[in-house]
Structures are given as structure tokens and as C-alpha cells.
Amino acid sequence: MKKLLLTFIMTFTVLINVNAQQWIENPSCNKKAFAIVNEAITSLSNLEYLMAVGMAKAALVVDKDCECAKLVMVAAAGNNANSGSRSEKLKSINVNSLSDVEKVWHKLLSTSNKDFEEAAKKALNNYPNSPLINWLNTGQDMESHKAFSQKFPLLAAGSYNMMAYGYARERDFESAYKSLDNSLRLHDGPNVSDSRAEIAAMEGDYQKALNNQFKAYNEATFASPYQPNLVIYSRNLNKENLVKSIQEAQVNFQNAIVKQDLEEYNKYVIDEMMPTSGDSNLKEFYTQSRELLLAKRDYTWDRHDLKDFAIDFSPDMNTAIVKFYANGEYTLNDSKEKVGYSTRASTVWISTDSGWKIVHSNWAPFGGSGIPK
């Protein structure tokens, strides 16, 4: 008898938990379709929009009249007034078949960004116990996500994820990772690995960042939203070698110009964006074409050396700003006069599918002469 009672209590508890995990009561879908939509909304709350759209489409296969699935697709769509597809998708929804909460969601999805916060608060006053409406009111506020996680603990994966960033910004990385562990227990999606990677990068641990970003990326590699950060962490982890490589490329590129070596020059330029330059004779900027590289000069380089490099990267690690100094000597062809050369310079390199390429350079005299005018 005790075993039967225990079994009944456990079964009853599971039923309560399953019901508590629903984002929407009385959805406009059959049970099988909404089980998928419910997971789709969870993916939305964890910023996994592509997965949410896939689930929503799967729900429509199960139940072609599942209007809630269409709401998920609207929520994931672009909301730009000029180029977004949200407004068109909203028109395809049969509003009359939506449940009360779904109608409110539909209305909020139709609301402009500037009016959204006020509209969401009004909706919350009318539906204070709706998980979905509560979630739509959380925004970026950490305290709101803490409150959501306490009120709807089984739907709080996204909130725990957001809270992790709050802790990380406070440099409390232990609490940040614990929060991500809580998120993972509720929802095993790629975003938690992406977040763990980003927080590891905030901590300065690029090896941990790279390892976790690979986990997120490997969920589905083609057109993955997690690929850009994979590049960022990998390049930060190998920054010392990357700096050496770009510095070497800068030296080789400059030697190619000095020697008018077209083959070597071509290794560091792309036709889609030929480098522009402002020379140390302070004349106008120009495009550094192959024809100009091979053009006859009225001076001959005797020596041209680069030194004292400093290289900075853009946050996405796809652009490098190279700063350095140069000195040397050249001979004027007509007079045979030798001129001491001393300049400072900066160049811009970008990462492409065929390697790092130079797109701009700027030179100025520094303690000596530049090139002849």
C-alpha cells in the first residue's frame, strides 16, 4: 500500500511539473504540436532563434492549424520597419483562433519597440500568472530574471543564463558558472555553451572559451551563429603567433614595394579592395595599384628597415592596426644624392578567406625625410 501511495504521489508530482512547464495555458494547438511549441518558446527564451523556428515548423507539420507555432516564427523574425519580415508573418495568423494569452502575445509582437515596455507591463497586470507574459517583461534586468526564476523555476533556463552575465560583470565568476549549471539542468541547448565561452573570455581564459564555443558550434555548423566567436577566441588564444605573422607579412609587403616584386606583392592584396596609401611625401591619398608598383621611380632604395611594431586588433579580431617606424636611405637617380629616410607609419590589415590582406597605409616623416615628391 505504501508503495502504491508513493507511486501515486510521484506520478502526481510529475504531472504537476509537466503542467508547470507550459509557457501558455490552453494553446491553439493539439497536445503533440504544443509539446514541440513549448520547447520552441524555451529556445526563444535562450536566444536560440534558429532552433525555435525549426521546432515551430515541425509543430505545423503535426498540426497545420497551430497558430501558436506561427507566433514563435514571428517572434524570431526581423522587426526592422524597412526590411523586417515580422509584419508580413503577423498577417498570416488567424487571430480568432488564438487563446487569450496568445492574443496578447500577438498584440505585443505588433507593438513598436518604443511602445513595447509600456504595453508589456499592461499585459502583465492583466495576466500576472502567465509565464510567457512574465518572461516578456524581464528584459535585461538581472533582478527581473531572479524574480522569474523564483516564480517559474522550471522555465528559468534563459533567466539563469542572463543572471550569469550579471554575475560575470560583477567579476563573480563562481556564481556565473553556477547559474549556467542551473540553466543547463533545465535546457540542454547550445546557448549555454556559448555563454560559458563568453564569460570565460571575460575572465581572460581563452582556452576555456574556445572549448565551450566549439560545443555550441558543433550543434549545427553550417551558417552557425556561434562561428564568429569561435574565431575571436581562437585568435585571442593564439594572439602571439598572429602578431608575429602579421608583422612578418608587413615586412614582406614593404620589401615587395621597395624591390618592385609583383609576385610577392600579390600575396598581401585582394582585387576587391586594393590598398590605399598616404605616402611620407604628404601628397594626396591614392590607390596602390600594381601599375604604380612597377612604375619607374626617380630614386633607388639603398636600405629600408621597419622596427618597433605595435599591433592592435578590433574586438571581432578580423581587423589589425599595425603601427611601426621605418628608417633607411635612398639615392636620387639624377643627382646621385643620398637622402636619410625616417618615418612613422600605420597600416590596416583585414582577415579574408585567403589570409590577412593589407587595405590601407599612412606614412609621415619622423625625425628625417620621407620619399621624394
SVG drawing of the C-alpha trace seen along z (x, -y; Angstrom):
<svg xmlns="http://www.w3.org/2000/svg" viewBox="-12 -67 88 69">
<polyline fill="none" stroke="black" stroke-width="0.4" points="0.0,0.0 2.8,-2.4 4.5,-1.6 1.2,-2.4 0.8,-5.6 4.4,-6.6 3.9,-5.8 0.8,-7.9 2.5,-10.9 5.4,-10.7 3.1,-10.4 1.0,-13.3 4.2,-15.4 5.4,-14.7 2.0,-15.7 2.1,-19.0 5.7,-19.6 4.8,-18.9 1.9,-21.3 4.0,-23.9 6.5,-23.7 4.0,-25.0 4.6,-28.6 0.9,-29.0 -2.3,-27.6 -4.9,-26.5 -2.8,-26.8 -4.2,-26.9 -2.6,-23.6 -3.2,-20.0 -1.2,-18.4 1.5,-16.9 2.1,-20.1 2.2,-22.2 4.7,-19.9 7.0,-21.0 6.0,-24.7 6.6,-24.7 10.2,-23.6 10.4,-26.2 9.5,-29.0 12.1,-27.7 14.6,-28.0 13.4,-31.6 14.0,-32.4 17.5,-31.1 18.2,-33.2 18.3,-30.0 16.1,-31.5 17.0,-29.2 16.2,-26.1 12.9,-27.8 11.9,-28.4 12.8,-24.7 10.6,-23.5 7.8,-25.8 7.8,-24.4 7.8,-20.9 4.8,-21.7 2.9,-22.9 3.6,-19.6 1.9,-17.9 -0.9,-20.4 -1.3,-22.8 -3.7,-25.0 -1.2,-25.5 -1.3,-29.3 1.0,-29.5 3.8,-28.0 3.4,-30.9 3.7,-33.3 7.1,-31.7 8.2,-32.3 7.0,-35.9 9.0,-36.4 12.1,-35.1 11.7,-37.3 13.3,-40.6 11.4,-43.7 13.1,-46.3 10.4,-48.7 12.0,-48.8 13.4,-45.3 12.0,-43.0 9.6,-40.2 7.6,-40.3 4.7,-42.4 4.1,-40.1 4.2,-37.0 1.7,-38.6 -0.8,-38.9 -0.9,-35.2 -2.1,-34.4 -5.7,-33.6 -6.2,-35.8 -9.7,-34.5 -8.3,-31.0 -5.7,-32.2 -6.1,-31.8 -6.3,-34.9 -2.6,-34.9 -1.7,-34.1 -3.7,-37.1 -1.8,-39.3 1.5,-37.9 0.2,-38.7 -0.6,-42.2 2.9,-42.7 4.6,-41.4 2.6,-44.0 3.8,-46.8 6.7,-49.1 9.9,-48.9 9.3,-52.3 5.9,-51.3 6.7,-47.8 7.7,-48.2 4.5,-50.0 2.4,-47.5 4.1,-44.6 3.6,-46.0 -0.1,-46.4 -0.3,-42.8 1.4,-41.7 -1.2,-43.5 -3.9,-41.5 -2.1,-38.2 0.2,-38.2 0.5,-34.4 1.3,-33.8 4.9,-32.5 5.1,-33.9 3.9,-37.4 6.3,-37.5 9.1,-36.5 8.3,-39.2 8.7,-41.7 12.1,-40.5 14.2,-42.4 17.9,-42.8 17.3,-43.4 19.0,-40.9 16.5,-41.3 13.6,-40.6 15.3,-37.4 15.9,-36.4 12.2,-37.0 11.2,-35.0 13.4,-32.1 11.7,-32.0 8.2,-32.3 8.7,-29.8 11.7,-27.7 11.2,-25.1 11.1,-27.6 14.0,-29.7 16.9,-28.4 17.0,-31.7 16.8,-33.7 19.7,-31.8 21.7,-32.4 21.0,-36.2 21.8,-36.2 25.2,-34.6 26.2,-37.6 25.1,-39.9 27.4,-37.9 30.2,-38.0 30.0,-41.7 30.5,-41.9 33.5,-39.6 31.8,-36.9 32.7,-34.1 31.9,-31.3 28.3,-32.4 28.2,-33.0 29.2,-29.4 26.8,-28.1 24.0,-30.0 24.9,-28.4 24.9,-25.0 21.3,-25.7 20.4,-26.8 21.9,-23.6 19.9,-21.4 16.7,-22.9 17.6,-23.2 20.3,-21.4 20.8,-23.9 23.9,-25.4 23.4,-28.9 24.6,-27.8 27.9,-26.7 28.1,-30.0 27.5,-31.9 30.0,-29.8 32.6,-30.7 31.8,-34.4 32.1,-34.5 35.4,-32.6 36.6,-35.2 35.5,-37.9 37.6,-36.1 40.6,-36.0 40.6,-32.2 40.5,-31.9 41.2,-28.1 38.1,-27.5 36.2,-30.0 37.4,-28.1 36.5,-24.7 32.9,-25.8 32.4,-27.7 33.2,-24.5 30.5,-22.8 28.0,-25.4 29.3,-25.5 29.2,-21.7 25.5,-21.6 25.0,-22.6 28.0,-24.0 26.5,-25.4 25.8,-29.1 26.1,-28.8 25.6,-31.9 28.3,-30.6 31.1,-30.7 32.2,-34.3 33.0,-34.0 34.9,-30.8 37.2,-32.8 37.5,-35.5 38.5,-33.1 40.9,-31.1 42.7,-34.2 43.0,-35.6 44.3,-32.3 47.0,-32.4 47.5,-36.2 51.2,-36.0 51.7,-33.9 49.1,-36.0 51.0,-39.2 54.3,-37.6 52.6,-36.5 51.1,-39.9 54.4,-41.7 56.2,-39.3 53.6,-40.0 54.1,-43.8 57.8,-43.4 57.5,-41.2 54.9,-43.5 57.1,-46.5 60.1,-44.7 58.0,-43.8 57.3,-47.5 60.9,-48.5 62.1,-45.8 59.0,-46.2 58.4,-42.5 54.9,-41.9 54.7,-38.2 55.4,-38.9 53.2,-42.0 50.2,-39.9 50.3,-37.7 49.1,-40.5 46.4,-42.3 42.9,-41.4 41.4,-42.7 38.1,-43.5 39.9,-46.1 43.2,-47.2 45.2,-49.1 45.1,-52.9 48.0,-54.8 49.2,-58.2 52.9,-58.4 55.5,-60.1 55.9,-62.9 52.5,-64.0 50.8,-64.1 47.2,-63.0 45.9,-59.6 45.9,-57.1 45.2,-53.5 48.3,-51.4 47.8,-49.6 50.0,-47.0 50.8,-49.5 52.1,-52.1 54.1,-49.4 56.0,-48.7 56.2,-52.4 59.6,-53.9 61.0,-55.8 63.4,-58.8 65.1,-57.3 66.7,-54.0 66.4,-52.4 69.7,-51.6 68.1,-50.5 64.6,-50.3 64.0,-48.8 60.9,-48.5 61.1,-48.5 59.2,-48.9 56.0,-47.3 52.8,-47.5 49.7,-45.7 46.1,-46.1 43.0,-44.2 39.4,-45.0 37.0,-43.3 36.0,-40.8 39.7,-40.0 39.1,-40.5 41.0,-43.8 44.5,-44.6 46.0,-48.1 49.8,-47.9 52.0,-50.7 55.7,-50.9 58.7,-53.1 60.9,-52.9 64.4,-54.2 66.8,-53.8 68.4,-55.6 67.7,-56.2 69.7,-57.7 68.2,-60.3 68.8,-58.9 69.7,-62.2 71.9,-63.9 73.1,-60.7 72.5,-62.5 71.9,-60.1 69.0,-61.0 68.4,-59.8 65.0,-58.4 63.0,-58.3 59.2,-57.9 56.4,-56.6 53.5,-54.6 50.3,-52.7 48.6,-50.1 45.3,-48.3 45.0,-44.6 41.8,-42.6 41.2,-38.9 39.9,-37.3 39.2,-33.7 42.7,-33.8 44.5,-35.1 45.3,-38.6 45.5,-41.4 46.6,-45.0 44.0,-47.6 45.4,-50.9 48.7,-52.6 49.6,-56.0 53.2,-57.4 54.7,-60.6 58.2,-62.0 59.5,-61.4 63.0,-62.8 64.1,-62.7 62.9,-62.8 60.2,-60.9 60.2,-59.8 60.6,-62.4 57.6,-64.3"/>
</svg>
